[in-house]
Amino acid sequence: MTSPELDLTVADLLSSGRTTYSFEFFPPRAREDAEKLWQTLAHLQPLGPDFVSVTYGANGSNRDRTLAITERLARESSLRTVGHLTCASQSRAELVAAIEAYRDSGVRHVLAIRGDMPGGPTQPWIRHPEGLANATELVRLVRETGDFCVGVGAFPDPHPQALDAALDARLLVEKAEAGASFAITQLFFRPESYLALVDRVRALGCDIPIIPGIMPITQIGQVTRFAEFSGAELPREVVSRLEAVADDPKAVREVGVDVATELSLAVLDGGAPGLHFYTQNRSLATRAIFQRVREARG
């Protein structure tokens, strides 16, 4: 039996005007990784996140793990759980089966995104011959299949395939018109990128809440990996701060926490409705940023 608080959807929380905080995890690949995930969840749960989510990979095994973890969270925890879903490399029937699995396990929220091909966002996207064309169609399918509160993705920095910020804003508006109630952004490292996205969407007459996605850089190797995966390099000013302490792993983590905290406070001051932390299945950096933000904002 759910509490009155858990009966509220993410859309309800956002409409209340209070700042929301949420955490994202990825499905573990091995047993020891699974143990680390549940330990991280145990460390972060006392912070009282408004919701948690687990990413949905580009292949079948990752998807199965995502469904299993999300369903377990919904059954066994007191956390509001958001199930991820992508339409990459899947038929409509497979998508319906995943949506129904979420629904039957008590999950009431789905983050519906187009998803990337296995090579990442810079790879050409190929529609499954029996699948959907884009995230807008996926939003409609989720809404048709169950009584879900639907979230979608958003891009503060232009998507690497089209590099068209105006197009990204129009697509977000289309997803809202299809039934999405909130959006969560991809990673970004300049507050003005997020604020400009919000301005573009509002100029189109759309008031969908847009939650900024925050990920701390805690290892120097992430600088290169982020550039390779996203197709967009980190800002030079961020890289310089990290490179200045590259020989000291502890200092790198501290700088990464500092950068993410500064970014979080800047977007909240600019009107962001909350923060969504990409935890990387670790708790220390996320807890540090969360606590600093809460202290700074009273």
ABEGO torsion letter per residue (X at the ends): XBBAAAABBAAAAAAAGBBBBBBBBBBBABAAAAAAAAAAAAAAAAAGBABBBBBBBABAAAAAAAAAAAAAAAAABABBBBBBBBABGBBAAAAAAAAAAAAAAGBABBBBBAEBBAAEAABBBBBBAABBABAAAAAAAAAAABBBBBBBBBBABBBAAAGBAAAAAAAAAAAAAAGBABBBBBBBABAAAAAAAAAAAAAAGBABBBBBBBBBBABAAAAAAAAAAAGBBBBAAAAAAAAAAAABAAAAAAAAAAAAAAAAAAAAAAGBAEBBBBAGGBAAAAAAAAAAAAAAAX
